[in-house]
């Protein structure tokens, strides 16, 4: 009798523990680790991503799949050497349910490695490192932004179709720059063009003068570039100051002029860029998003805000499918893979490698806007080279 009673008590105690664990998993606060740049060259980008994420959360009444959200923030400083320690603190010390980050591709690669090894959900709201949804792909890793290959490839197609034959490229020597240029070259050379010179400098160096002198001496038909944030501001201004804007047309991945036009001023006027967002899409979803963002933050949104908003949307879609239980990663992934995400950029889906399949727009700077010119590449799918998922 006592043995039976003891066993019953044990079973009840175990059930209580399991019930408490289940509640913590699906009903307690959702711990979101925001690992973003809050200082340095990319600080404005990190803030815009967080703003976009929180705007979606506010639209859901402050909860995702019925769970209140607790944010744990880390400034990654866009420093790959600190990335592994930073992300391990979030996963092992803070026990976050989901990681959201980051901007710098080198930092994102460290985040992806830890996420893949630990099984922690990771949503990348900017960094385009091809390997994140390529060789590093995993069922628990998702991207709400782009691969570096996508805008570069789309602009390569555009410039080849324009009949441009000889191009010089210039970027920072790091993953985002290298991969963007490779995507550009793949399409541009396929279209009959030739890259006559590839120039780069270490990240985040902004001493461009020697390279601009090299461009002037090379006399290409045009220049393709990838820079972002503060570096993009200085490059555009230096390019114009060197007199090159008038003689050698400048084209870029859209980050060259996204979130930077206020600081670039007239020096950016007329520049063509390719990206998965533009300031004049004129769709109901984009109009409502821009109005809500401006009201909440007294700022106009940019592509980084959109990507943060869509990172939260992806999280919301997955969590709703599993009733807030982040342990059900396979079900989470299936729901997201089947979804059509209603984004301000236009509806998009995720590829099998979990990278957006999306339109890439051709934009031209007009005043303080990246005005839509047309679609550079329709429903462009990253090749996800090396993905074994």
N, C-alpha and C positions, 0 to 999 in steps of 0.2 A: 504493500500500500504506500509506504513511505517512498520506495523507489519510483513508483509510478508518479507520485506527486512531485518528486524531485525532477523527474524527466519532463513533466508537464511545465514545471516552473522554468526549466532551462529552455524549452521550446518557446515559451511565451517571451522570455528575455531575449532570445535570439530574434524572434519576430519583431520585437520592439526596436532592437538595434537596426534590423533591416529596414523597418518602417522609417526610422529616423534618418537613415542614410538615403533612402529613396526621396524623403522630403527635402533633404539638403541638396540632392541631385536635381530634382525637378521643381521644387517649390520654394527653396530659399533664394537668397540674392544670387544673381548671375554675376560672376566676377570676370570682368573684361579687362585684360591687360592692354593698355594703349602704349605701344612702343613706337614713338614718333620723334622727329627732330623738333625741338622747341627752341633751339638756339642755332646760330650759324647760318650758312647759305640757304638752307632749306626750311628755316623756322616758319616762314609764312605758309609754306605748303603743309607742314604738320598741323598748324592751327586750323587751316581750311578743312583738312580731312576730319579732324575732331569735330568741328562745327557741323559738317555735313552728317556725320554719324549721329550726333546728338539731336539734330533737327528731325531725323527719322524717329528717334526714340521719343521725342516730344509729341510727334504726331500719333504715336501709339499710346499716349497717356503715361509715358514714363516707364513703360514695361515692355518686355519682349517675351512673347508666348506666356504672358501672365507673371513673369518674373521681374522683380525690381532689379536694376542694374547698379553694381558697384564698380566704379572705375579705379584702376590702379595704373598710374601714369609713370612712364620712364622716358627721360630725354635721351635718345640714342646718340645725339650729337653728330649723326651721319658718320660715325667712326666704327669701321668694321673691326678694329682691334678690341673694342669694348663690347661688341655685340653678343658674343657667346655668354659672357658673364651676365650681361643685362637680361637676356632672355631666360637664362637658367634661374635667375632670381625670381622672375615672374612665375615660372612654371613650378620650381621646387620649393621656394620660400613662401610665395604668395598664393600658390595653388589656384591660379586663374583657370577659369573654364574655357576661355577662348583668348587667343592672341590676335591683336589687330595691329599690323604694321608691315612695312614702313615705306619710306621714300627712297633711300639710298639702296641700290641693288646689292652692294656688297654686304650691307647689314641684313638685308632680307634673306640672303643666302644662308647666313648663320641662323636666322630665325627658322627657316625652312628645315634645316638640318635637325635642330632641336625638336621642332614640331613632329617631324617624321619619326624620330627616335622615341619620343615620349607619347605620341598619339594625341597630343593636344590639338584642338581645332585651331587653325590659322587662316585668317582672311587678310590678304595683302591688298591694301587700298591704294597703292601707287607703284612701288618698285617693279620695273618691267623685266627684271633678270630672266632671260629666256629659260634658264634651267629650273626655275621655280615650278613651272608647269611643263617642263621638259624632263631632263634626267632626274630631277628631284621630286617629280610629281608623286602625290600620295592621295589616298581617299579622304584624308582629313585636311588637305591644303586647297584653298580656293583663292581666286584673284578677282577683284571687282574692277580692275583697271585695264590693263593692256599688257602685251609682251613688247619688249623693246623692238622686236622685229616688225611689229604691225605698222606703226606710223612711218617708220623708215621705208619699209617695202612699198607702202601706198604712195609716198612721195617719189620714190624711184619710178613707179609706173607713170605718175603725172608728168615728171620732167622728161622722161623718154618720149611720151606722147606729144609733148610740146616741141620735139625735135632738137632738144638740147643734146649736144654730143660730148663735150669735154667738161668735166666737173672736178673741182677740188672739194675735199671734205675736211672739216675741222671739228674737234670735240675734245672733251676731257678723256684722258687715258684711264678709263675704268669700265666696268661691265656695261652700264647703260649706254655710254658713248660708243664703245666698240660694237655692241650688238645692234644699235640703231644704224650705224654706218654699214654693217654687214647686210642688214635687211635692205637698206637703200641700194647697195651695190648689186645685190641679187636681182632686184627688179630692173634697175637702170641698165645693167649690162645685158640682161635678157631682152631689153627693148632696143638694144643697139648702141648704147652709150658707153663711154670710157671714163673711169676715174683716173685722172692723170696725176693727182697728188693727194696723199692722206696725211693730214697734220693733226697733232694732238699735244696736249700738255697735261701735267699731273693735276688731279682733283685736289683741292678746289682752286688752284692757281688761276689768276685772272690777268696775268701779264701777257697780253695778246700781240703786242706791237711787232715783235720779230716774225710771228706767223702771218700777220697781215701784210707785212713787207714781202714775204714769200709768195702770198697769193697774188699780190700786185705784179710780181715778176713773172709768175707762171701764166697769168692772163687766161684763166679758164673761161668757158662760156657762162658758168654760174658756180655758186658755192652751195653745198648742202651742209647743214650744221645741226648738232645736238648740244644745247646747253639749257639749263633750267635755273629758276630762282635768281639769286643775286648775280650769278655768273652770266646768265642770259641778258640781264639788264646791261651789264658792262660791255659784253661782246657786241650787242646791237649798237650801242652808243659809240664804241671804238671803231666799229666797221664803217659807220657813217662819217665819223670824224676823219678817218683815213681817206675819205673820198671814194671808197670802193662801192658804196651803195649806188652811185650814179653810173658806174661803168660795168660792174659785175653783179648781176642779180643774186640776191641772197634768199635761199629757201631753207626751211627747217622742219624738223619734228615739231609738233605744235607747242611743246613745252617752252620753246623759245619765246613765245609771246603770250603764254597763258599765265595770268596772275602777275604780269610784269609790265603791262602797257602803261600804267600810270607813271611809272618811273622811267620808262623808255621814251615817252613823249613822241615828238614828231619823227624821231630817228627810226621808229618802227613802222611808220606809215607806209602802206602798200605791200608789206612783206607777205609772202605766201607760206602757209604752214599746213601740215596734215595732222589731224587728231580725231579722236572719237567723240569730240564735243565741239560745239561752236556757240557763239553768243546770240545767234539769231535763228534758232531752230523753229521757233514759232509753233510749238505743239502745246496742247493743253497741259500735259504733265510738266513740261519745262517751264511754262508760264507760271503755274502754281508753285513750283519749286523755287523759282527765282524770286517771286513775290514773298514767299514765306521766309526764305533765307535773308533777304534784304530787311524784312521786318524784324527778324530775330537778332541779326548781327550788325545792322546798319552798314552792310557791305554788299557788293555784287558778288555772286558766287562764281567760281571758276571750275575747271575740270577737277581739281583736287577735292573741292567740296562735293562735287557729283560722285566721285569715287568713294568718299567717306560715307555718303548717303547710301550708296549701293552696297557697300560692305555691310552696313546695318540691315539693309533689305535682305541680303543673302542669309545673314544670321537669323533674321526673323522668319524667313521661309523654312529654313531647316529646322529651327526650334519648334515652330508651330506643328510641324509634321510629327515631332516626337514628344509633344506635350511638355516641352521645356527640358527634357532629359538629355543632357549633352553626352551621356555615356552611349547613347544609341547612334553611333557614328555612321554605320552603314545605312540606316534609315534616313538620317540627316542628309547624307550625300545623295541618296536616290531622289529625295524630294527636290534638292537644289538642281540636280542634273536634269530633272523633268520640267523645271520651271521656265517660264518666259518672264524675265525681270523687267518691270515697267519703270524704266530709268528716264531721267530728264534728257539723257543723250539719245533716246530712242530705245525701243524694246530690244533686249539682247538675251541670248541664252549662253550657257557654259558648254564648252567642248568636253570631250571625255577626259581631257587632261585638266579640266576646271579653269580654263582661260576663256574670257569673253569672246564670243563670235559676234562681231559687231561691224557696223558701217564706220569707215574712216572718212572724215569730211575734209574737203579742201576749203581752207579759210583764207581770207585776206584782211589785213589790218585796215580798219577804217575808223579814224578817231581813237576812241578807247574801247573798241570792240573787235573781236575776231569774227568778222562777218562771213556767213556761209556763202560759198561760191558754188559748191556742188558736192557730189559724193566722189571721193578719190578712189575708193575701193569698197564694193558692196559686200556685206556679210563676210568680212575677212577673217579667216580661221588661221591661227598660228599653227605651224607644222608640228609643234610639240616634239621636236627631235629628241630622241633618247628616252621618252616616257614609256615605261613598261606597265603602267597600271591597266 
